[in-house]
Amino acid sequence: ERVQFRFPSFCIHLSEESKQKLLWTVDRDTPGRQLYEFFQESEHFRSEMKHLEKLQSVHVWQILMRNKSWATHSMFAIGVLANMLVVSIDFIERDDAILQPKCTDYRGKTCRLKGDTVNCVDGDRTNYRYSFYDPEEGELPVSECGFTEQAYDTAHQVLGILLTILGVVLCFCSVTIFMLYAMQSGPVRQEKEWRERYNMSIKDVHEKARKSLKFAIEFVVLSVVYLFMDLKLLFFCFEFVSTILALSISKYFFAFLLVDIAVRDKDLKNVFRAVTDHGRSILVTALFGAILIYFFAIFGLVTLQTAPAEGDTTFYEDGGVTEWADPDGEAFDPAFNWCHDLWQCTASIMTAGLRKSDIGELMIDRPSSDHLYVWQMIYMFLFWALIIIILLNIIFGIIIDTFGELRTNKLKVEENMENTCFICQCDRFTLDVSGGGFEKHIKQEHNMWDYLFMICHIREKDQNDYNGWEGYVAMKLKEKELDFFPHLDAISLAEVKARDQEEARKQREMALTTAKTVQKLETTVDMLFTDQKKLMDELARVHHRLDDPAEMAKTVDAIVEGIGSRFALTPL
């Protein structure tokens, strides 16, 4: 039946983010599960809407809401501009070579942060040290460094001012986004956690905290923990801290603001989900791969590393340079033994072997006459087949399959939302044909948010003021029985069904009337056929008598006699 009720005033603050989250995360595969999850989330929706209604009277919230749209949409764009300025400033600082008249060759290019120390190169160009020193000037602080041309200095100052302005704007945007999200979701999340973990409303928690100091301390600590369990809130906090660090310490912290696109873009979210949804499978497979690499390291160290000398060592790479100068000026052979001990061997195979996709890159070539030649070939082939081909492809396959699964689930959810009523589960075809239209049905007759408002109305109203249907629904909600929701049925379908039944009844009556009329006609036709047959028989007999004069005479006499007897006078 249709019911009328006045929904609470806070229901107008139902947020679009919460609606979309429920629509996309609810279980639509298990029959009846989506209504149960909808019922479970109804209390969270009610708390959130009541909280948002309270925030409308907060002046700070009103200011933040007026700036929410442009702050949210411009955060990434301004971050890109800031990083472009960072690249330009860094290019200017590193491209200019002359710092002071006696610093004629700025090779270190470390003049990038105020307070760093810059040294000048001496005349010995064979010294490959990364510190440069001039005997007359010594070490020069960056604050005394200048640019070769005035244009560089002017451009550096202008770009620095622009970067500072963008940094201030980014700081304001990050503060706005962080405070909006913290004020909106923080208290609601805390209330939800207390309700789910301790089965206590936030009102009961506050009352208990007033009575017990120990519980009050526990309440404060756990509330902070619950607040920062929200990863999205942590990310917004991270953006704010990165902006402050970029303005105060180093401009390179602006780079972290580019990660904002990962939170805004749905496709990138699916990319991360493809890795995290089956993260355990990927980690277990990677762990097994590390174990296999450890086996390869042991086998290579014990079997193929027969001696530390270059001629008898398999994992011995020639650097291609016969002499190299270390910081002390001493020459040394750049050839390197990749498998000196088990730890080094494992690390070398796990890093260089995987990066180069061939462990043979770390091993010297042996002639076919060498007794280790066959073992080395088998060793390299097994590493390539087991680790590079099979194991890595298993990991990539898990990620690709997860992408396919996410895409399939998304299409299933979209199809369900577009073709099935959330409340009664009636399909679009049935409602379009017999229910007055699917879109009209889900927006007017079975609007799922109207059912949410009904639940909020029942929970907000005093139970002593319930009428008949309100008391019935309240009892069902208390017992967590959801059979009051319509299932494969709707009033529009019932009305159409009633009309169809009435039309069918009329058609049956018309059919019965027609059948009776036809039956009467059949009886009349049968009688006419009988009379016609008798007449035809009589005509046949008359025709026979006309053909025979004697019979005709007898017939005439019989007729006359019959007439005479019929009209004979009765004696007085």
Backbone torsions as a table, in degrees:
resi	resn	phi	psi	omega
1	GLU	NA	156.7	176.9
2	ARG	-84.6	136.3	179.1
3	VAL	-126.1	151.4	178.2
4	GLN	-116.3	136.1	177.5
5	PHE	-153.3	158.7	178.2
6	ARG	-100.2	109.2	-176.3
7	PHE	-74.8	152.9	-177.8
8	PRO	-60.4	154.3	-175.8
9	SER	-65.8	-28.6	-177.8
10	PHE	-71.3	-11.8	-178.1
11	CYS	-66.8	-19.3	179.2
12	ILE	-72.5	-9.0	-178.9
13	HIS	-99.6	21.4	176.1
14	LEU	-64.2	122.0	-174.0
15	SER	-83.8	145.0	179.6
16	GLU	-67.4	-33.7	179.6
17	GLU	-61.9	-43.0	180.0
18	SER	-68.0	-37.3	178.4
19	LYS	-62.8	-47.3	-179.0
20	GLN	-66.2	-36.9	179.2
21	LYS	-62.4	-42.6	178.8
22	LEU	-66.7	-43.8	-177.1
23	LEU	-62.1	-34.9	-174.7
24	TRP	-93.6	-16.1	-176.6
25	THR	-107.3	-12.6	-177.5
26	VAL	-69.6	146.8	-179.9
27	ASP	-77.8	112.1	-178.6
28	ARG	-102.7	-3.1	-176.9
29	ASP	-85.3	-39.7	-178.4
30	THR	-82.7	125.5	-179.4
31	PRO	-59.2	128.9	178.4
32	GLY	81.9	-11.5	-176.5
33	ARG	-69.7	-37.2	-176.3
34	GLN	-66.7	-35.4	176.2
35	LEU	-68.5	-36.6	179.0
36	TYR	-66.1	-43.4	177.8
37	GLU	-67.3	-36.0	175.5
38	PHE	-61.1	-42.0	177.7
39	PHE	-65.8	-41.3	179.3
40	GLN	-63.4	-39.7	-178.3
41	GLU	-78.6	-10.3	-176.7
42	SER	-61.1	-36.9	179.4
43	GLU	-67.4	-38.3	176.7
44	HIS	-64.7	-41.5	176.8
45	PHE	-60.7	-43.2	-178.8
46	ARG	-62.9	-43.9	179.1
47	SER	-63.5	-42.2	-178.9
48	GLU	-65.1	-43.8	-179.1
49	MET	-65.9	-39.9	177.7
50	LYS	-65.6	-38.3	178.4
51	HIS	-66.5	-42.0	178.7
52	LEU	-65.3	-33.5	177.1
53	GLU	-65.2	-38.8	178.1
54	LYS	-66.5	-36.1	-178.1
55	LEU	-67.9	-21.8	-178.2
56	GLN	-63.0	-23.8	-179.9
57	SER	-90.5	-2.8	179.4
58	VAL	-87.9	124.7	-175.1
59	HIS	-64.9	-39.4	179.4
60	VAL	-62.3	-40.6	179.2
61	TRP	-62.2	-41.0	179.5
62	GLN	-63.1	-40.8	178.4
63	ILE	-65.5	-44.2	-179.7
64	LEU	-64.3	-39.7	-179.4
65	MET	-65.8	-33.0	178.0
66	ARG	-67.2	-25.1	-178.8
67	ASN	-105.1	4.5	-175.2
68	LYS	-64.3	-45.9	-172.5
69	SER	-61.5	-53.9	-176.6
70	TRP	-71.7	-31.7	178.3
71	ALA	-66.2	-40.4	-179.2
72	THR	-69.2	-44.0	-174.1
73	HIS	-81.7	-20.7	-177.2
74	SER	-99.8	-5.7	-176.2
75	MET	-58.9	-50.1	-177.1
76	PHE	-69.7	-41.4	-178.9
77	ALA	-62.1	-44.4	178.6
78	ILE	-67.0	-35.2	176.3
79	GLY	-62.3	-39.0	176.9
80	VAL	-63.9	-44.8	178.3
81	LEU	-61.6	-41.7	179.4
82	ALA	-62.3	-41.1	179.4
83	ASN	-71.0	-30.3	173.2
84	MET	-64.3	-39.3	175.6
85	LEU	-66.5	-37.8	177.5
86	VAL	-60.9	-43.8	178.2
87	VAL	-62.1	-43.0	-179.3
88	SER	-65.2	-44.9	179.7
89	ILE	-63.9	-42.2	179.1
90	ASP	-63.6	-38.2	178.5
91	PHE	-63.5	-43.0	179.7
92	ILE	-64.0	-43.9	-177.8
93	GLU	-65.9	-35.0	-176.1
94	ARG	-92.3	-21.9	-178.3
95	ASP	-80.1	-32.9	-179.9
96	ASP	-75.4	128.6	-171.2
97	ALA	-99.9	-33.5	-172.8
98	ILE	-91.2	122.6	179.4
99	LEU	-101.9	-45.0	179.6
100	GLN	-138.2	161.8	-179.3
101	PRO	-54.8	-36.3	-179.2
102	LYS	-90.7	-8.4	174.0
103	CYS	-91.9	80.2	-170.7
104	THR	-86.6	-9.6	-177.3
105	ASP	-144.1	92.6	-177.9
106	TYR	-85.9	90.2	-174.3
107	ARG	-95.0	-25.6	-177.1
108	GLY	-72.0	-31.9	179.0
109	LYS	51.4	49.6	178.2
110	THR	-108.1	5.8	-178.9
111	CYS	-80.2	77.7	-176.8
112	ARG	-131.9	-19.8	177.9
113	LEU	-124.5	132.5	-179.7
114	LYS	-63.2	129.4	-178.1
115	GLY	106.4	-12.4	175.9
116	ASP	-70.6	166.4	179.2
117	THR	-111.9	132.3	-179.7
118	VAL	-114.6	133.0	178.6
119	ASN	-112.3	155.3	-179.8
120	CYS	-101.3	148.6	-177.5
121	VAL	-78.7	144.7	175.1
122	ASP	-91.8	-173.2	-174.1
123	GLY	-76.5	-13.3	-177.7
124	ASP	-82.8	102.2	-178.2
125	ARG	-80.0	-9.3	179.8
126	THR	-80.7	-8.0	179.8
127	ASN	-84.0	115.7	-175.8
128	TYR	-97.2	22.1	178.3
129	ARG	-70.3	152.8	-179.7
130	TYR	-92.1	15.1	171.2
131	SER	-119.3	140.0	-174.7
132	PHE	-123.3	136.5	-169.0
133	TYR	-139.5	136.3	175.2
134	ASP	-114.3	126.5	-175.0
135	PRO	-60.0	-32.9	-176.4
136	GLU	-81.4	-42.8	-175.5
137	GLU	-91.0	-34.1	-175.9
138	GLY	72.7	-154.2	-178.7
139	GLU	-79.7	135.7	-178.5
140	LEU	-113.1	129.2	175.2
141	PRO	-70.9	153.7	-177.5
142	VAL	-61.4	-32.9	-179.1
143	SER	-60.1	-21.3	178.8
144	GLU	-96.2	-2.5	-179.1
145	CYS	-77.2	141.9	175.8
146	GLY	-122.8	174.6	178.5
147	PHE	-100.8	156.8	-178.0
148	THR	-63.4	-44.0	-177.6
149	GLU	-118.9	153.8	179.3
150	GLN	-65.4	-30.9	-179.7
151	ALA	-61.9	-39.0	177.6
152	TYR	-62.5	-45.2	-177.9
153	ASP	-64.2	-42.6	179.5
154	THR	-64.7	-46.4	179.5
155	ALA	-61.7	-39.0	179.8
156	HIS	-63.3	-42.7	-180.0
157	GLN	-67.5	-43.4	-179.2
158	VAL	-64.0	-46.9	179.9
159	LEU	-64.2	-35.7	177.4
160	GLY	-64.1	-40.7	177.9
161	ILE	-65.4	-44.5	178.4
162	LEU	-61.0	-40.9	179.4
163	LEU	-64.3	-38.4	178.0
164	THR	-64.6	-41.5	178.9
165	ILE	-63.0	-46.4	178.2
166	LEU	-63.0	-35.9	177.9
167	GLY	-63.5	-40.2	177.6
168	VAL	-64.9	-42.5	178.1
169	VAL	-63.0	-43.5	177.9
170	LEU	-63.1	-37.4	177.6
171	CYS	-62.6	-42.7	178.1
172	PHE	-64.6	-42.5	179.1
173	CYS	-62.8	-45.8	-178.4
174	SER	-65.6	-38.0	177.1
175	VAL	-65.0	-42.4	179.8
176	THR	-61.0	-48.8	-177.8
177	ILE	-65.4	-42.9	-179.1
178	PHE	-63.8	-46.9	-178.0
179	MET	-67.7	-39.0	178.0
180	LEU	-60.3	-47.9	-177.8
181	TYR	-68.8	-40.4	-179.5
182	ALA	-65.4	-42.5	-179.5
183	MET	-70.0	-32.2	-177.4
184	GLN	-81.8	-48.5	-171.7
185	SER	-99.1	-20.7	-176.1
186	GLY	-60.0	-60.2	179.7
187	PRO	-61.4	-36.3	180.0
188	VAL	-66.2	-41.1	178.9
189	ARG	-65.6	-41.0	178.2
190	GLN	-61.2	-44.5	179.2
191	GLU	-62.2	-40.6	179.7
192	LYS	-64.8	-42.7	-179.6
193	GLU	-64.7	-42.7	178.5
194	TRP	-64.7	-37.5	-179.2
195	ARG	-69.7	-40.7	-176.9
196	GLU	-78.2	-37.0	-175.2
197	ARG	-86.4	-35.1	-175.3
198	TYR	-119.5	0.1	179.9
199	ASN	53.9	44.4	-179.2
200	MET	-130.4	137.6	173.4
201	SER	-75.5	161.3	-178.4
202	ILE	-65.8	-27.7	177.2
203	LYS	-67.4	-43.4	177.6
204	ASP	-65.1	-36.5	179.0
205	VAL	-63.8	-43.9	179.5
206	HIS	-63.9	-41.2	179.5
207	GLU	-64.9	-40.8	179.0
208	LYS	-68.5	-35.5	179.1
209	ALA	-66.7	-31.3	177.9
210	ARG	-69.3	-29.6	-176.7
211	LYS	-88.3	-25.0	-174.8
212	SER	-128.4	121.5	178.6
213	LEU	-67.4	-38.9	179.7
214	LYS	-61.7	-44.7	179.4
215	PHE	-69.1	-31.6	178.0
216	ALA	-63.6	-42.7	177.1
217	ILE	-64.5	-43.5	177.7
218	GLU	-61.2	-38.6	179.4
219	PHE	-63.0	-44.3	-179.2
220	VAL	-64.4	-46.4	-177.6
221	VAL	-64.5	-48.8	-178.0
222	LEU	-66.9	-33.9	178.6
223	SER	-63.8	-40.4	176.9
224	VAL	-65.7	-41.5	178.5
225	VAL	-62.2	-46.4	179.3
226	TYR	-62.2	-35.0	-179.1
227	LEU	-65.1	-43.5	-176.5
228	PHE	-91.0	8.0	168.5
229	MET	-77.7	-11.2	176.8
230	ASP	-80.4	109.9	-176.5
231	LEU	-65.5	-32.1	179.5
232	LYS	-67.0	-39.6	176.7
233	LEU	-64.7	-40.1	177.0
234	LEU	-62.2	-38.1	179.5
235	PHE	-65.9	-43.7	178.4
236	PHE	-64.0	-36.0	175.1
237	CYS	-65.3	-40.3	177.7
238	PHE	-61.7	-40.7	177.6
239	GLU	-62.5	-43.6	-179.9
240	PHE	-63.1	-45.5	179.7
241	VAL	-64.2	-39.4	178.7
242	SER	-62.4	-39.0	178.3
243	THR	-64.8	-43.4	178.7
244	ILE	-62.8	-43.6	179.2
245	LEU	-65.3	-36.1	179.1
246	ALA	-65.7	-35.2	179.6
247	LEU	-79.1	-30.4	-171.8
248	SER	-102.7	-31.7	-173.0
249	ILE	-113.3	-62.1	-175.1
250	SER	-147.2	137.8	179.7
251	LYS	-67.7	-16.8	-178.4
252	TYR	-70.1	-14.3	175.8
253	PHE	-69.0	-15.0	175.5
254	PHE	-62.1	-22.9	-178.4
255	ALA	-62.2	-31.6	-178.1
256	PHE	-67.3	-20.6	-179.8
257	LEU	-71.4	-17.6	178.7
258	LEU	-69.9	-17.7	178.9
259	VAL	-68.8	-10.2	-179.7
260	ASP	-56.7	-29.5	-178.9
261	ILE	-65.1	-26.4	-180.0
262	ALA	-68.5	-24.5	179.0
263	VAL	-88.3	-31.7	-175.6
264	ARG	-82.9	-36.4	-171.6
265	ASP	-89.0	128.1	-178.4
266	LYS	-70.3	-34.5	-179.5
267	ASP	-64.9	-41.2	177.5
268	LEU	-66.7	-33.5	175.3
269	LYS	-61.5	-40.5	177.8
270	ASN	-66.3	-32.9	176.7
271	VAL	-62.5	-45.5	178.8
272	PHE	-67.1	-37.2	178.4
273	ARG	-64.9	-32.8	179.0
274	ALA	-62.4	-27.6	179.1
275	VAL	-91.3	-38.3	-173.3
276	THR	-84.8	-30.2	-177.2
277	ASP	-62.2	-36.9	176.2
278	HIS	-114.6	38.3	-178.1
279	GLY	-61.6	-35.7	-179.7
280	ARG	-64.5	-42.7	178.8
281	SER	-62.1	-41.4	179.8
282	ILE	-66.3	-42.9	-179.5
283	LEU	-65.3	-41.7	179.1
284	VAL	-64.2	-42.3	178.5
285	THR	-64.2	-42.2	178.3
286	ALA	-65.0	-37.6	177.3
287	LEU	-63.7	-42.3	176.8
288	PHE	-62.9	-38.0	176.5
289	GLY	-63.1	-39.7	177.7
290	ALA	-63.9	-36.2	177.2
291	ILE	-64.9	-43.3	177.6
292	LEU	-61.7	-41.7	178.6
293	ILE	-63.7	-36.0	176.3
294	TYR	-63.2	-40.4	175.7
295	PHE	-62.2	-42.8	178.4
296	PHE	-62.7	-38.5	179.3
297	ALA	-64.5	-42.9	179.0
298	ILE	-63.2	-46.2	-178.9
299	PHE	-63.6	-43.0	-179.8
300	GLY	-65.7	-39.2	-179.0
301	LEU	-69.5	-42.1	-174.7
302	VAL	-79.7	-38.6	-171.5
303	THR	-96.7	-46.9	-171.9
304	LEU	-90.4	-23.1	177.8
305	GLN	-91.2	84.3	-175.4
306	THR	-81.6	-27.2	-177.9
307	ALA	-157.3	154.2	-179.8
308	PRO	-74.4	-13.8	-180.0
309	ALA	-67.6	154.5	-175.1
310	GLU	-62.5	-37.6	-176.3
311	GLY	-69.2	-26.2	-177.2
312	ASP	-110.5	12.3	-177.6
313	THR	-110.9	124.8	-177.4
314	THR	-74.5	-48.0	-176.9
315	PHE	-86.5	75.7	-175.5
316	TYR	-141.8	108.6	-173.2
317	GLU	-107.0	134.2	176.9
318	ASP	-87.8	125.1	-177.7
319	GLY	-73.8	-11.2	178.3
320	GLY	88.7	-0.5	179.4
321	VAL	-123.8	130.8	-175.2
322	THR	-79.9	-22.0	-177.1
323	GLU	-148.5	141.7	-179.0
324	TRP	-141.7	140.8	-178.7
325	ALA	-98.2	122.8	176.0
326	ASP	-84.6	176.4	-178.8
327	PRO	-58.0	-23.0	179.4
328	ASP	-89.9	1.3	178.1
329	GLY	86.7	5.0	-179.0
330	GLU	-92.4	141.6	179.9
331	ALA	-86.5	147.6	176.7
332	PHE	-147.7	158.4	-178.6
333	ASP	-76.6	124.2	-177.6
334	PRO	-76.1	-5.8	177.5
335	ALA	-61.4	145.6	-170.0
336	PHE	-134.7	134.4	176.9
337	ASN	-90.4	110.7	-175.7
338	TRP	-77.6	-11.7	-173.7
339	CYS	-135.7	62.2	-178.9
340	HIS	-76.7	-38.1	175.7
341	ASP	-141.8	177.9	-173.5
342	LEU	-64.5	-42.6	-179.9
343	TRP	-62.8	-47.9	179.8
344	GLN	-65.0	-37.2	-179.7
345	CYS	-65.3	-44.9	179.1
346	THR	-63.5	-45.5	-179.7
347	ALA	-64.2	-39.3	-179.2
348	SER	-66.1	-44.4	-180.0
349	ILE	-66.7	-37.9	-177.1
350	MET	-71.9	-31.3	-178.5
351	THR	-94.2	-66.9	-176.4
352	ALA	-67.1	-38.4	-179.5
353	GLY	-63.5	-42.9	178.8
354	LEU	-72.4	-40.2	-178.6
355	ARG	-65.0	-41.4	-178.7
356	LYS	-87.6	-5.1	178.7
357	SER	58.4	20.7	179.1
358	ASP	-161.4	115.0	179.5
359	ILE	-69.5	-17.3	178.1
360	GLY	-63.7	-20.3	177.4
361	GLU	-65.4	-20.8	-179.9
362	LEU	-95.2	-2.8	-171.3
363	MET	-117.2	146.1	176.9
364	ILE	-79.4	153.7	178.0
365	ASP	-78.9	137.6	178.6
366	ARG	-112.3	145.6	175.6
367	PRO	-69.2	157.2	-177.9
368	SER	-64.8	-20.2	179.4
369	SER	-79.9	-12.1	-179.5
370	ASP	-68.4	140.9	-177.8
371	HIS	-70.1	-17.4	177.4
372	LEU	-97.0	2.8	-175.4
373	TYR	-61.2	-49.2	-177.5
374	VAL	-65.0	-43.6	180.0
375	TRP	-63.2	-38.2	179.1
376	GLN	-67.1	-38.5	178.1
377	MET	-64.7	-44.9	178.6
378	ILE	-62.8	-41.0	179.9
379	TYR	-59.7	-48.8	-179.3
380	MET	-66.3	-39.9	-178.6
381	PHE	-67.2	-42.9	179.8
382	LEU	-64.1	-40.0	177.4
383	PHE	-62.0	-44.5	179.5
384	TRP	-63.9	-42.4	-176.0
385	ALA	-74.0	-47.0	-173.6
386	LEU	-78.1	-45.6	-174.1
387	ILE	-86.4	-54.4	-172.7
388	ILE	-74.0	-47.2	-174.1
389	ILE	-82.3	-54.9	-171.2
390	ILE	-81.2	-56.8	-171.6
391	LEU	-65.1	-49.4	-179.6
392	LEU	-64.1	-36.9	178.2
393	ASN	-69.3	-30.0	174.3
394	ILE	-63.5	-44.9	178.9
395	ILE	-63.1	-46.1	178.4
396	PHE	-63.7	-36.1	179.1
397	GLY	-65.0	-38.9	177.1
398	ILE	-61.4	-43.4	-179.8
399	ILE	-65.8	-43.6	-179.4
400	ILE	-65.6	-41.7	177.4
401	ASP	-62.5	-36.3	177.9
402	THR	-65.6	-38.8	174.6
403	PHE	-58.1	-47.4	179.2
404	GLY	-62.4	-39.6	178.8
405	GLU	-64.9	-42.7	178.1
406	LEU	-63.6	-40.9	179.4
407	ARG	-65.7	-41.6	178.5
408	THR	-64.0	-44.2	179.1
409	ASN	-63.3	-38.7	178.6
410	LYS	-63.3	-43.6	179.0
411	LEU	-64.9	-37.4	178.8
412	LYS	-65.8	-41.7	179.1
413	VAL	-65.6	-43.3	178.6
414	GLU	-61.4	-43.4	179.6
415	GLU	-63.7	-40.4	179.4
416	ASN	-66.0	-41.9	-179.9
417	MET	-67.0	-32.7	-176.2
418	GLU	-86.2	-17.4	-171.8
419	ASN	-129.7	0.0	-177.4
420	THR	-136.3	134.9	176.7
421	CYS	-70.7	131.4	-178.5
422	PHE	-64.1	-34.6	-173.5
423	ILE	-84.4	-56.1	-171.5
424	CYS	-100.5	-8.1	178.0
425	GLN	68.3	14.8	175.5
426	CYS	-74.0	143.6	-177.6
427	ASP	-84.7	164.4	-176.9
428	ARG	-61.6	-41.1	-176.5
429	PHE	-60.8	-46.2	-179.5
430	THR	-62.3	-43.5	-178.1
431	LEU	-72.1	-34.6	177.0
432	ASP	-68.0	-35.9	-177.0
433	VAL	-82.7	-44.2	-170.5
434	SER	-119.1	-6.0	-173.9
435	GLY	-117.0	13.7	178.4
436	GLY	82.5	8.6	178.3
437	GLY	113.0	136.6	-177.2
438	PHE	-67.8	-47.2	-177.3
439	GLU	-61.8	-43.0	177.8
440	LYS	-63.2	-36.7	-178.0
441	HIS	-65.2	-48.7	-174.7
442	ILE	-77.2	-16.7	179.5
443	LYS	-95.4	-28.6	-175.1
444	GLN	-115.4	-52.9	-173.0
445	GLU	-79.2	-49.4	-178.3
446	HIS	-122.3	55.3	174.4
447	ASN	-72.2	117.1	-174.2
448	MET	-62.6	-30.5	-179.3
449	TRP	-75.7	-25.6	172.0
450	ASP	-65.6	-36.9	176.0
451	TYR	-66.6	-36.8	175.1
452	LEU	-62.5	-44.2	178.7
453	PHE	-63.9	-34.2	177.4
454	MET	-64.2	-42.6	178.7
455	ILE	-63.7	-42.3	177.1
456	CYS	-62.5	-39.9	178.3
457	HIS	-61.7	-43.0	-179.9
458	ILE	-64.4	-42.5	-176.3
459	ARG	-74.9	-25.3	179.7
460	GLU	-85.3	-24.8	-174.9
461	LYS	-81.8	144.7	176.6
462	ASP	-65.0	131.4	-176.0
463	GLN	-65.2	-20.1	177.0
464	ASN	-73.3	-14.7	-178.7
465	ASP	-102.2	8.1	-179.1
466	TYR	-66.0	143.0	167.8
467	ASN	-94.4	-165.1	-173.5
468	GLY	-61.5	-56.5	-176.2
469	TRP	-70.7	-31.1	178.3
470	GLU	-66.7	-41.3	176.9
471	GLY	-64.0	-39.7	179.3
472	TYR	-64.2	-47.5	-179.6
473	VAL	-65.8	-40.0	178.7
474	ALA	-61.3	-40.4	177.9
475	MET	-63.7	-42.4	179.2
476	LYS	-65.1	-40.3	179.0
477	LEU	-65.5	-39.1	179.2
478	LYS	-64.7	-38.5	179.6
479	GLU	-86.2	0.1	-179.4
480	LYS	57.6	37.2	174.5
481	GLU	-104.2	125.9	-173.1
482	LEU	-109.5	23.0	-179.1
483	ASP	-75.3	-4.2	175.1
484	PHE	-77.9	-13.9	172.8
485	PHE	-71.9	137.1	177.6
486	PRO	-67.0	142.6	179.5
487	HIS	-127.9	117.8	-178.9
488	LEU	53.8	33.8	-178.8
489	ASP	-152.5	153.7	178.4
490	ALA	-158.7	157.3	-179.5
491	ILE	-62.9	-39.9	179.0
492	SER	-62.9	-39.0	176.8
493	LEU	-67.1	-37.8	178.8
494	ALA	-66.2	-40.3	178.2
495	GLU	-64.4	-44.0	177.5
496	VAL	-64.3	-38.5	178.5
497	LYS	-64.7	-40.1	178.0
498	ALA	-64.5	-42.1	177.4
499	ARG	-63.4	-40.2	178.3
500	ASP	-64.2	-40.6	178.9
501	GLN	-65.1	-39.9	177.9
502	GLU	-64.0	-43.2	177.5
503	GLU	-64.0	-38.5	178.7
504	ALA	-65.8	-38.6	177.9
505	ARG	-63.3	-44.9	178.5
506	LYS	-62.4	-39.2	179.0
507	GLN	-66.3	-37.3	177.4
508	ARG	-65.2	-42.7	178.2
509	GLU	-62.1	-42.8	177.5
510	MET	-63.2	-37.8	179.6
511	ALA	-66.5	-40.6	178.4
512	LEU	-64.9	-43.4	178.2
513	THR	-61.1	-43.4	178.7
514	THR	-63.6	-38.7	-179.9
515	ALA	-65.4	-41.6	178.3
516	LYS	-64.2	-42.0	178.6
517	THR	-62.1	-43.3	178.9
518	VAL	-63.2	-38.5	179.4
519	GLN	-64.1	-42.2	177.4
520	LYS	-62.7	-42.7	178.5
521	LEU	-61.7	-39.4	179.0
522	GLU	-63.7	-40.8	178.6
523	THR	-63.8	-44.3	179.0
524	THR	-62.3	-43.4	179.2
525	VAL	-62.9	-40.3	178.0
526	ASP	-61.9	-42.4	178.6
527	MET	-63.7	-42.2	178.2
528	LEU	-63.2	-39.6	177.7
529	PHE	-64.3	-39.2	179.2
530	THR	-65.2	-46.7	178.2
531	ASP	-62.4	-40.8	179.0
532	GLN	-63.2	-37.0	179.8
533	LYS	-67.2	-42.0	178.2
534	LYS	-62.7	-42.8	179.2
535	LEU	-63.1	-41.0	179.0
536	MET	-65.2	-38.6	177.3
537	ASP	-63.9	-41.9	179.8
538	GLU	-64.2	-42.0	177.5
539	LEU	-63.9	-36.0	178.5
540	ALA	-65.7	-41.4	179.0
541	ARG	-66.2	-40.5	178.0
542	VAL	-62.9	-43.1	179.2
543	HIS	-62.0	-36.6	179.3
544	HIS	-67.4	-40.2	-179.8
545	ARG	-70.3	-34.9	176.8
546	LEU	-64.3	-29.4	179.5
547	ASP	-75.5	-23.8	-178.1
548	ASP	-115.6	111.2	-177.6
549	PRO	-60.7	-39.7	-179.2
550	ALA	-62.5	-47.0	178.6
551	GLU	-63.5	-36.0	179.6
552	MET	-63.7	-41.9	178.7
553	ALA	-63.2	-44.9	177.6
554	LYS	-59.0	-39.7	-179.3
555	THR	-65.8	-42.4	179.2
556	VAL	-64.0	-44.8	177.7
557	ASP	-59.3	-41.7	-179.7
558	ALA	-64.7	-37.1	-179.9
559	ILE	-69.0	-44.0	-179.9
560	VAL	-63.2	-43.2	179.7
561	GLU	-62.8	-37.8	179.0
562	GLY	-67.4	-40.0	-179.9
563	ILE	-66.7	-41.5	179.7
564	GLY	-62.2	-44.5	179.3
565	SER	-65.7	-28.6	-177.6
566	ARG	-76.5	-32.0	-178.2
567	PHE	-109.1	20.0	178.5
568	ALA	-64.3	140.6	-179.2
569	LEU	-77.2	138.1	177.8
570	THR	-87.1	124.2	-179.3
571	PRO	-62.5	142.0	178.3
572	LEU	-74.4	NA	NA
